[in-house]
Amino acid sequence: MTRLPDPSQTIADESEEERISRLLTGLSAMAILFLLGIGAKAWFATHTTHAGALAFFASLVALNMLVFARTGHRQRQKGGMIFIVGLLFGYLIVTGGESNTGPLWFYVFPPLLFYLTDLKTGTAVLLFCCLLAVVVFQFPQLPLVTAEYTTDFKIRFFATLTFESIFCYVLEASRLKARNELMDLARAHAYAAQTDELTGLSNRREMQHRLNAEYSRYQRSGHHFSIVLIDLDLFKHVNDDHGHDAGDEVLRKFSELMQAVIRQTDVAARWGGEEFLILLPDTSLLQALTLAERLRFEVANTEFTFAGKRLPITISAGICSIAKAGSVNELLKQADIHLYNAKEDGRNRIAPRVRTTSNGQTPPGARA
């Protein structure tokens, strides 16, 4: 038996990716304004090289926004933003920006980095940037390095950056843990809402949803499907004579046997009490009758026991194909009528009866 994929994780991931994209778009617009504004200030202060560099970075951010607007590629948007910001901070550390205050903008990087990437990737990128800062601070004579920093500034910079990085790491780890716990809780609730607790099969609500979805597929594409409505014969006697624990054990064992017989594409559900329903996608009436007969045969030849006592368990089943009904309700009604007929005819049988072929033989796996 297969279940519809639980969409909660996919929906949550997609929703978070959308939020990150919207956040990045807003941050990119703000970054362009800040870079152009500070660049204009530098221009009027005759720091033309610095002004040109900031305008260049503003154009890179705008280009990243344009590429995302055209492609919608979120991973490329995040990667591009991280690369541009990392390159910008590298430039500010190497040159010092204005009055050697460029490294102070590096404090923006850790929270952005941890939010846009996973913890391992964020930590690795952050350590690489810190290593670059150490090299620049310790070797100001390197090519392209034009800034020199005091020892006091270096100590304060790395102390505060280390504290901020650890703080951001802990906050992001806590956020991810809380998110995962909420997702696990949501999945648990969804599973409980769709599953019969005793047997682990789909419950009636979930099966009704499956039937409606399959009927919609049938209306769109013409794919036929059938159902098998099953009732355990004289199940009340099991509860009365051996207790409800014995009845529960029979229900569980029958459910396991049923799942072993049906195909992976089929869906089995506990319809209510000792009634079960099997949804058979892309299955004709004859194919459904064949499968139901095989299940009936397996049950009749399986030994059900409880507390060392053998329990005589058989099933009756009513089968109907959507080709014989005009709606899901009519499909269920016809299957219920066939189940009633099977019980009236003596139980331990299926209805309608499997017809013989033209040569007088029954289909493989079925009985006459």
Order of alpha helices (4+ residues) and beta strands (2+ residues): alpha-alpha-alpha-alpha-alpha-alpha-alpha-beta-alpha-alpha-beta-beta-alpha-beta-beta-beta-alpha-beta
